[in-house]
Amino acid sequence: MTILKRGNTMREEVLEILQDVMPGVDFENSKSLADDGIIDSVNVVNIVTELAIAFDIQVPFEALVNENFNSLDAIVALVKSLQGK
């Protein structure tokens, strides 16, 4: 079960994780982070690790595709889809 920081939404928690892993990136407005190479494979590993810890999820290999990492909203959707599995 995920415990969010007091008053934070899942989106806010994911954004905080992303900003910790990759400071200075405009996650709120970017729509092609992976496609444009802003998020690379090393960043994906770091992001997935932090998401797994924060949200108690396991991200399967099949989910490691650009579409799931192109935007903040796509990453949030991925986390939501993996909760409870």
C-alpha positions, 0 to 999 in steps of 0.5 A: 500500500502506498503512503503519500506524503500528507496532502500530496497527490500521486502526481505530486509524489511522482513529480518529486521523484522525477525532480530528485532523479533529474533536477532541472528538467521541465517534467510538467510541460514535456511530452516526449521526454524519452523520445527526445532522449531527455530520459535515457536508459540510465535515468529510466532505471533510476526512476523505476527504482524510486517509483518501486520503492515509493509506490510498492510496485514492480515494473515489468520489463514489458513496461519499459517502453518510451510511451510510458516515460514520455511525460509526467502524466504517462509515468503517473498512468504507469504507476496507477496501472501497476498498483495492486498487481 
